[in-house]
Amino acid sequence: MSSAEDDHANGSVAASPDGADGAQGNGGFNDSPKQMSDIQGDADDTIGSQLDGSHDNISVHNGVAAETETDGEGDSETDDDMAEDADPAEEKEAEQAVDGGDGIENDESEEEKEEEEGEEDDDEDEDEDEDEEPALKYERLGGSVQDLFRKDSASALAISNKLLALGTHNGIVHILDLTGKRVKSFKPHTASITDICFDSTADFVGTASLDGQVVIYSLSTPENYVFNMKRPVRTVSLEPQFAKKSSRAFVCGGMAGSLVMHEKGWLGHKETILHSGEGPVWQVRWRGRLIAWANDMGVKIYDTLSQTRITFIDRQADSLRPDLFKCTLNWQDDSTLLIAWADVIKVARIRARSRSATSSATAGQPPLLVEITAVFQLDCMIADTSFLNEATEDRKQQKRKAAEPPELRIVSRGGEELATDVLSVSGYQSWGCNDYAIVEVDQDGEGGSRAYAVLSPKDIVIVRTRDRKDHIEWLVERRRYEEALDEIEKMEAGEVAVDIDATAIGQRYIEHLLQEGDFVKAAQLCPKVCGLNTKRWEDWIFVFAQKQQLQAIIPFVPIESPRLDHLVYEMILAYFLANDRQALQRTIKEWPHEIYDISAVIVAIQSELDRSSSSSSMSPSRATPDTAILMECLAELYTINRQPGKALPYFLRLRRPNVFDLIREHNLFASVQDQALLLVEFDHELMEKRKAEGEAGAVGRGAAIALLVDHTYSIPVARVVQQLQSRPFFLFQYLDALFERDPHLSSSFADMQVKLTAEYAPRRLIDFLRASHYYNLEAAYAICTERDYVSEMVFLLGRMGDNKKALYLIIDRMGDVSRAIDFAKEQNDDDLWEDLLKYSETRPPFIRGLLENVGAEIDPIRLIRRIKNGLEIPGLKAALIKILQEFNLQISLLEGCQAILHGDCSDLAKQLHHDQTSGFFMAVDSDVSGFSTSNNMQNHVWLDCDPGHDDAIAILLAIHLPNVNLLGVSTVHGNTDAEHTKSNAARCLYAFGAAADVRVYGGATRPLLRPIRHDPQIHGVDGLGGVEGLPSAEHPDVHARFLPKDGTGKIRAIDAIARAVRETWKNGAGSKVSLATCGPLTNAALFLSVYPDLMDGLEQIVMMGGAIGLGNRSATAEFNILCDPEAAQIVMNANIRKVMIPLNVTHQAIVTDIVHSRILANAADPAKASSHLRHTLSTLILFFKDAYRATFGFNDGPPIHDALTVAYISQPQLFTCKRYRVEVELQGTHTCGETVADIWGYQSCDETWGASGKNCLVALELNVRIHFTP
């Protein structure tokens, strides 16, 4: 440690503590250390390498820390106590010795000039090294230290791994912790404390003082020792493990000139003088078995094990006075000693003497050998030294400007100065070299960076080697953020510092990159910095957006963990919409749709599409390259948003081949009403393409025409015709297919169809004219006349009654006698025959044709008589012979038929006579009243439903049919949510007059595995839309239906069913229960799974559900099965009699207008109904009717599906049923929920109703007439 440093061209000047100037003869600090004559070998071990540093922060790695002090400007005063033993003569000699050196004196102007040049060089070096990391870090010890220094000055310092012992000039010892907080204080001396030390356990503190005493003080026990040496004591050192050894040994020395060892024996402490006679002992240090001490002559080392002095290392011959520049001894380990005296540092290594040497050569020699491995001289006075063991980095030698404060230098064993730092200590102007000390903190094997305490009389500075945390902070200060983040990643778990925030550093780095314009790199850093912090992600994304660099961060935006606010994703989609539409399409397909507001995105894209379309001159039916992507996006979004109907126009314009499957899968027939032309055009293009490629099935009308024709109830014919008028060929195909399906459907456009058929299919025109009765005959005749279609003209003339003209056309234009004869036969007109005969008189071919083809319609003699004499008729003879043969055949046939008739009449007459004259057998008890349609057996029924309009009618029947005993009602999810189905059932029971003990039990609220689905389109949001006259759900009597009959608490639906079955069945002693299900089969499946032992108590399960070959809420599935197909399969596999009432049968049970009027008792409208019940039922039917007409095109009335379950239980003879094997499709994309019936009987086993064989009785037909027979 030095107080200042001057770098000159020829040398460096160091000021001694008393102000005398000494010149260093080697011309400053050399890279190669000065080799001394007594070095036994070259320095072969450099503990540390070069490291970088600056005045403020120094990073310390592996090397030697040298604490030095110089004064380049003024004198430094030595404390009076420190110098009290030096007489004025000695001081004068010392001054003369310093002044008499061989240094070079310069005049004041030259020195100033050199100083200015040095300052300029220093400034340049500082600029170059500005980014170099320092080696060490410093902090002033706080706590109680400053308060102590206000009243006293420090004179000695010792540090253990936990405590710090501070000795003062007033003889006081302060024990502090490592933060500076005072633990205890005591005053063992009356004068300045010259040395202080801890034992290795830190339990004992040893102090030496100018008052001549050595005091050993225990910090944990009352054990204390005081020794009076009679003369000022300069140094003391306790033996290793002092607290654990009974010898309690220590060594001390001072102005008496003796090194004394004290050991505790049986009779007290024994005093042993190890050495004396070479002047004051300035310092002693005990490590392991070795004791090293320094006196005026040099340094000696004593081996306590062999009790011999093993070496003597003399002091430099030209060294300065030892009392002014003290010697410092520091053990690096048990075999390495660092000796610093004045401006010279020596490194001594102790090793065992070689055993291979001859005994004669080693006789009388100590067992240990000491080697000086390094000697180097510095350009400053050394106050104290310590070792530094961490690895260093290369650095350039620093040139420092001369300054007054002390310096801390790091020097390698090769003598190279690695780092220099100026220490700011209080009152440094007044302190000399001997007033400073550096003490290493005993880490006691603990990890972490090494620490040192630098002591001055008025200050303690803690010096620590810089760790990774300090390195990171240094990098951050210099905006080297990337390196800082790399260092943080390298930190192990135990290294992580609380005050190092990697996120904050990362954010600063992002800000720095944004300022530098490196947006891509900043975006790449965001995932690491933002992690799972949603707000941080959103903030940075908006920053990028503000800087118009959103494209840089988009690839890194998270969509799952974390999930950001929907506005962020919508902003990104809006960016793509404006700048990169292909990326927009790709992103919509890849991103989860729930992370953004689909409706908002649709509005934005639709607006852009409208703008693009308005600026484009192309046909709206075709997508331009610019708008195609937008339509793709809209189609995708509408599909995701479960709005396939709105996606359909875009699929058509984009020519998607799967558009027809989409329409059928999602029942989008109503949505096609205004897209018929697009649909047909697209289908035509597909067919042309397939035709060009030679594919099979490329000839025909196509799927579009078939779809339009098959769903006329959803796609009105008039609307399609209006759209196709601009494309006549397509219109012809449509009307032609429509006519084949049902001629009545195209009746309104028959005239149009005549014209189109005449143009596009003239060969089929005659067939159409014959089959249709809706076209205008005159208009059709005009068209045929224009095109000269003779056959069609003949037909039309016949239709119009102008048979004569038609006949002349056949004869004149066609010359077809057979056709003329057939025409005459068709018209059955005698005048027409006469015309034909008259016309044929002069035409032999016609005469012959008439003779060959005439039948019963005309007498051949009549024709023969009209033949003129002399008229040559080829083939007349053959024709006449044929006529005669045919007449003979006719006579024979007539005679045979007459004989058969006579025989049959005779047999029948005989049978009649026999029957009239004989009796017949008749049983006395035979039923002659005819077939009975009643079923008088009492049926115990449990109704499981999801009301629902048709469910309400099922409840009504279950209440009022005389042979049905309704035990209870359970509800399930389905037409609406479970809460509404429960309240709807209770409202119906109350309104329809059910017995008070019929209760409602809420059941399953969702399917077993599938998402919940409802049907508000048919039943309204609450399940009973439009129904009037029902009580409120909050009505007390409605709530009373929810309470169990026995007054117990709420029970599950399946438990209620089980209770009813037990009470009714009575383990076979009572009656079985029929379970009627009108909704999804979730409750039934749960009951069969939880109570398999009660399966024998069920008579049957009658379910409304399923269909054979059709569906209502998908292309193939009925709603109740589609809601929970897994539950339906469980029921199907149950070994119990099951009856399925499918859609095929329920569509036969229509509430027609006649039935509705009977319900109203012929009242004009529901408001005038004769009872509340009739009024309620009427409003129910009217709403249901409108829903079915709008959704399915049922014009005759709504089907009452669910009511047929109760009807079957009451009157099974109404139904025609057959037993099949029925399975439920669970996996199909388009067929999930379909009931697959084995109608061909491949599984013909009738022994079980369960998982094999025919498991279900399927209703095939409903005899409605029997039901309504009075």
Phi, psi and omega in degrees: 000129181232156180272338178194167180209130174245124176260122180237168181294324185252353182171178179236141180253127177245134181269134176281164183300330182268005174102355179285140181268134176239141181256135176269125188283349186268006175072039176099190184276125181260148175295324177262129183293151177287124182272131180268158186292336184263012176286129185279350178187170179291148177293118185249008185220108174259115187291324182228160176256175183294153179218159184270155180193173175209179182295329188270314185225133180234130176266118185261132175241243184253120181178196179247126179268121180247124179259117188233165180214126173225162179222110185268354185240309186234181180278156175241126183276140176263138181304139182301321180295323181292331187253015188288339181270354181264121181279161183301328181295316180297321179297321180295318179298320180298319179297318179295321179297320178292314182291337182275011179293171183265030176288170183256127178267139180237150177286168189296322182292320179295320179297317180297320180297316180295322178298319179294317178297321179296321179296319178297317179297319180297319179299318179296317180296321180295322178296320180293324185264013186300327182265006178279140184279136178291165184266327185233166174230152189229149171208141179280130181295127184261224179069232185267000189297313184295325177295322180294321184286345176291331184255344188207170178238146181280146178231340181206156184212138172220146183226135171252190180287347183234329189233163177232128179251123184242119175261144185240170179291342178271005177084017182259142175249124176251126176260120182238155168276179188286354174265357180096001180282130183287130177265312176200164176220146174207159184242096180272348187227165179252354179228184183302139174275124184266333180208150180212145182207156172256154165277175187293340179268352182064021175270336182238143176240126176253136181229147174237149187214162176291348178281003175087008183246149170245126182239131175245119191240130176271134181273347185238347180226169178283005185287116179223150179229140177229127181235130180258113183267359175075335181233157179306131181260128183265332189207152178211148178211129179273148179293150177303146181056040182305316184290338185262351181255144181282344184288335180047050186274150172205162176236150179206163178197168181186218186290345178288343178084010181241143172259115189245134173254130177250131178229145180272127178240197181293325187254015180123194182279136178258135182254126180233124178272116181277331181193151178197170172092008180237035178089178183301145173272116187271327181202143176223140178221131184250124179222121180061237180265359188249143175238126176245136177218160182234135172230193185295336184273328183161207184242136179235153180232132184242134179262112183288337181287313178268354180055043178227153173274125190262343180197164173222126179245110188283158178279151179304142184295324182261018182292152181285170184304131182292335180283339179268325179234094190292158173272139176242136179241132178219125176273124172282317175208192183292351184230006181231126182237132177255123182243124177234125182218118182061249182246015184243138176239132176236143176244118182251138178241131181255130179219161179289142179292143183298132179281345182284345178295153180293149182298327179292325182287329183260004181295131179078000179271146176295156184290343183247150181239139181247130177239139173269109185269343180201138173222127176211155185245137181255167180264035181204167176270135187266123178272319179194165183222162171202171182260153177227126193245002183273156181291145182241168174251160179294143175212157175281151177296133180269135173258124187247148177284143181299138182210159183280322184297158178294156180241150171245121184245146174250124186233134177282168179292342174279001178090004182276131179279120186263329182200151179218134177226139175271130180261134177264100179244154183289132174066031184297339182297338187259357188253146178257184186298318183288352181274356181250149176211151175235130184233132177277138177283127180286111182280344176056044177079359181282151179284183179103175182284154180283154183225151180221155175241125176260124186252132167233166183303335184236015185199153171229124180247125178272127180246129179231146171291142184284134179258189183296326178299315179295323179297319179296315180298321179296319178296319180295318180300331181260015176060030174262066190291323182298316178296323180297317179294323177297320179295322179295321179295331180282344183293135176279173185301320182285345183271343187300123181267143183296322186271010174257112182254101181299326180295315180297319178296316179299320180292322176296323179294319178299315178301318180297316180295322178295320178295325180280350180085011179268076188287325181295315180294323177298319179293321179297333181279341186301316179302323180289322184279317186277328177055235181258013182276108184296313183296321181296318177300312184297318180300314183290323179297320178292328176297314177299321180295319179296328179272008179058040179232034183298329182296336181288323186265345184304316181299343185253359182291127181284149177240353180235297183235103358274168174260125186271177178295146184299334180296328179296311182293324178294325177296320179294316178297323177295324176297314179297322179300323183274334191236328187212089187286332175295320176295325177300312180296316180296319182293319180299323180286327186271325185284146170297134186288342183281355184274352178220164181279105185298320183298318180296319179294320179299316181299316181295315181292321179298320179296318178294321178295318178299319179295316180295320181293322181292331180271354181260145181263001184281165181295139179294343180281349181239145182267127173285160178303329183287326183263349183300317181294321179297319178292323174301316180296315180296318179299317179295316182293317178297322178295315178299322183278013179058041174234061184298334179297322179282339177281336186303314181302325181285324175298322180292314181293332179273356179061051177281125182296335184270014185297326181289322175296322178298317182297315182289320183296320184256010177054053185264026185296323178294329181287343181276352185309318183258009181240021186298316182297314178301319182296314183290320178300315180297316181296323179296318178298318178299317181295319178297321179295316179294322178297319179293328180274358177074027180282151176289149178079015181274355181252133181142189183282327180101168185289329183295313180298317180298320180295316180296323182285323184288341186232050179293339179289335177259336182240095184303140182297318183299321181292323178292316180299320180299320181285330186268000183297331179285347177234086188303322182296318178296321179296320177299313180300319182293310182294325179295315178293323179296320180293321178296322179291310181199109182304332181294330184296327182256016185299326183290344184239028184296318179298318177297323182289326177300313181296316181293321179292321178299329182275317190255341180212065185298332180292335181263002183295318182297324178295318179295317181298324179289322188277330186264148178234018188249355184270163178277123187294317181297317180295319179295318179296323179296318179296316181292323178296317179300324183262359178059047176268094189294313182301318180292323178296319178300315181297316182293321177297324176295320178296323183279351179094000179269068186291326182296315179296322178295320180295317179298325176297321181293319184284313185284314187269328185256327181062033185250101182294322179298318180294321179297316178297314180299321179296317179295322177296318182297319185280335178051052185235121182297321179298324180291323175295320179298317177300320182293319179294318181296319181292332185273352185302324184258009183235099182306318180301323180291321179298313179298317179299321179293319180296323183282332188246000182290149180227221182286348183291334183217145180281124181299327181299323179300322181285320184293322181296336184274355179283127182284146179295141177086356180279121181276123182236105178299133177078019182293318181301313181297322181293320180293318178301318180298320180297315181297319179296320179294323179290320176300319179296319180297319180297318180297318180295319180295319180295318179296317179296321180296320179296320179296317181297317179298319180295317180295319180297321180295317180295318181293323179296317178297318181294321178296319179295321179294315182294325183286335184260356181250160177268184178215155182274141178214124178290150184292322186263016181292147180270108181259008182274000179095188183286131179266135182257009184259154176232100189274357179289137179285126181251122178271121190236136167247127185256123177246115191216175178222063190308130344090126178296311181289333173297322180299321178291324176298319177298318180300315179295317181297330180284320194252348175293130188293334182260019178242125176252103182281114182277326182176172182230131171243148183242159185215159174300158178161256182303328175212186183289163187297328180293319179289320180299323179294311181291325178298319180297317180294321179296319179293318179301317181291315184291328184269002173082035178289156177301150185296335183273002175274112187251167180246135181234118179292134182246218187298135181263353180204161178295169181296316185230334191271163171294156180287140172224143178234178183226065180293340180296329182263319189248001184081170184295320184268002177093337179231052181298136176080356183277128180249153175095355177277148178292162178292153177296340180268001182298137182302320181291332175290315179296330180297336179289345182273349183273132177302151184297329183272005177081002179286175180291183182298134178234159181287158180298315183293329176290323178294319177298316180299318180297316180297320179294315180299313183294329182272317183285318179055046178055038176100348182276344183248217183249153178276165185246136173265127178261113179260120181249127182244007181220197175304151189269025183296312179299317181297317179296318179295319179298314181294330180280321184276326184237062179295337181289342180264007181297327179290342179277357178263131175289316183188164170243116179255115187242136167268113182173161177080176178194163177244101175087009176206172178213174177235329178246005163209177184296335187230352189241144173274151191301312184300321179285322182297328181296321182213076183295329179296318177296320179297321179294323177299316180295318180298327182277352181288140183276072180210150180297129182230141177237124181253122175260098187276174178301327181304328181266319183294334177290351176271345181263081186257133173276092182284174178298328178294314179297317180299320179293327176294323177297320180280358183055045177064018174290156185290322180207168183303327182296338182257014180297152186282348179212161178297321182296316178298320178298315181296313180297323181294314178295326178298313183292321182296316178296316181297322180295314179297320180296319180288327178292317182290326186268314187245357179076024177282108183266340184276343181143169182274147174279142180258073188308299193294333182296339184287340177295315178290324179297321179295316180298322182280318186225074182296338182290350176289343190247143169259120187234158175214145184271128180227168167270122184238127176241159179248126178286126185251342191242338190299140178296318182255351187239009180300133181090357179288137174267115184261112182259131179276078186288344180269358173072037178295325174257095192264008181290126178250012186278340184222153176259011189261226191286352179225153179082193182279109191258358187211139174268116187255126177287132183249333184206148178241124178271088183294329183295320177299320183298323184260012175288131182298000000 
